[in-house]
Amino acid sequence: MTRTEFQYAVEDILKVPRGSLKESDSRDTVETWSSFSDLDIVECIERNFAFEADTDFMEAESFGEILKKLEGKRVFSA
């Protein structure tokens, strides 16, 4: 999964238009982002990147923080 494909998957989870999610977006700026969405995002990470997402992912304050954590694990394909 590429970084863009992951963004699209998260946008689908949050029910926002594709390409609209910014790294600065968070639970405070995206009306549809709830604790249930967090669970769906973690499940998406685990399913697509084949590792168990730890609590750090649930505690991320923004979409950008989630991306940085994933980039640190070098999970995105080219």
C-alpha positions as CSV (number, residue, x, y, z in Angstrom):
1,M,0.0,0.0,0.0
2,T,1.3,3.4,-0.9
3,R,1.0,6.5,1.3
4,T,-1.7,7.9,-1.1
5,E,-3.6,4.6,-0.9
6,F,-3.5,4.8,2.8
7,Q,-4.7,8.3,2.8
8,Y,-7.6,7.3,0.6
9,A,-8.5,4.4,2.9
10,V,-8.5,6.8,5.9
11,E,-10.6,9.3,4.0
12,D,-13.1,6.5,3.2
13,I,-13.2,5.6,6.9
14,L,-13.8,9.2,7.9
15,K,-16.3,9.7,5.0
16,V,-14.5,12.8,3.6
17,P,-13.7,13.5,0.0
18,R,-10.6,11.8,-1.4
19,G,-7.6,14.1,-1.4
20,S,-9.1,16.4,1.2
21,L,-7.4,15.1,4.4
22,K,-4.5,17.2,5.5
23,E,-1.6,16.1,7.8
24,S,-2.8,18.7,10.3
25,D,-6.3,17.2,10.4
26,S,-7.4,15.6,13.7
27,R,-10.4,14.7,15.7
28,D,-10.9,18.4,16.4
29,T,-11.0,19.4,12.7
30,V,-12.8,16.4,11.1
31,E,-16.4,16.1,12.3
32,T,-16.7,12.4,11.5
33,W,-13.5,11.4,13.3
34,S,-14.5,9.6,16.4
35,S,-13.1,6.9,18.7
36,F,-14.9,4.4,16.5
37,S,-12.9,5.8,13.5
38,D,-9.7,5.3,15.5
39,L,-10.5,1.6,15.8
40,D,-11.2,1.4,12.0
41,I,-8.0,3.2,11.2
42,V,-6.0,0.8,13.5
43,E,-7.7,-2.2,11.9
44,C,-6.8,-0.8,8.4
45,I,-3.2,-0.4,9.5
46,E,-3.0,-4.0,10.9
47,R,-4.7,-5.5,7.8
48,N,-2.7,-3.6,5.2
49,F,0.8,-3.5,6.8
50,A,0.7,-6.9,8.7
51,F,1.8,-5.7,12.1
52,E,-0.1,-5.0,15.3
53,A,-0.6,-1.3,15.8
54,D,0.2,-0.3,19.3
55,T,-1.4,2.3,21.5
56,D,0.8,5.0,19.9
57,F,-1.4,5.0,16.9
58,M,-4.5,5.5,19.0
59,E,-2.9,8.4,20.8
60,A,-1.8,10.2,17.6
61,E,-3.1,13.7,17.6
62,S,-3.3,14.2,13.9
63,F,-3.3,12.4,10.6
64,G,0.2,13.6,10.1
65,E,1.3,11.9,13.3
66,I,-0.1,8.6,12.1
67,L,1.8,9.0,8.8
68,K,5.0,9.8,10.6
69,K,4.6,6.6,12.7
70,L,4.0,4.5,9.6
71,E,6.9,6.1,7.7
72,G,9.1,5.3,10.7
73,K,8.2,1.7,10.2
74,R,8.9,2.0,6.5
75,V,5.7,0.3,5.5
76,F,4.7,2.3,2.4
77,S,5.5,0.9,-1.0
78,A,6.8,3.1,-3.7
